[in-house]
Amino acid sequence: MIDSIQGIRWGITLRSEDRVIGTCGFFNWSKKHYKAEIGYELSPEYWSRGYMTEVLESAIDFGFKDLGFNRIQALIHPENVKSRGLLEKSGFTEEGLLNEYYFKKNRFVDAVIFSKLKKE
């Protein structure tokens, strides 16, 4: 079954509530190269409370141990300070700026690429 999976996404809920407050998951999964991108979103009222740190830790562990990844990468907007801090706190390393990487809202925008390797 895992051979046919292209990505995986989880809903994030609080233990005390039965309501989704965000998502996290892997996409652009390359089984041949043992890597995937991780993406995440969280409702703004839950920012800066440590929820996403806990979620990323679990997702990364699952990716390396259960899905067999060697590399997990993330792309963020250069000015997204909160996401940058989250990735650094989670052990990701900034690899560089990807100039005009996306075409969004009728213009080209840059992205910063971060990665975490299994051996790290």
PyMOL commands that set and color helices and strands:
alter all, ss='L'
color gray80, all
select helices_A, chain A and resi 2-4+44-46+51-65+81-89
alter helices_A, ss='H'
color red, helices_A
select strands_A, chain A and resi 8-13+20-30+35-42+71-76+93-104+107-117
alter strands_A, ss='S'
color yellow, strands_A
deselect
rebuild
show_as cartoon
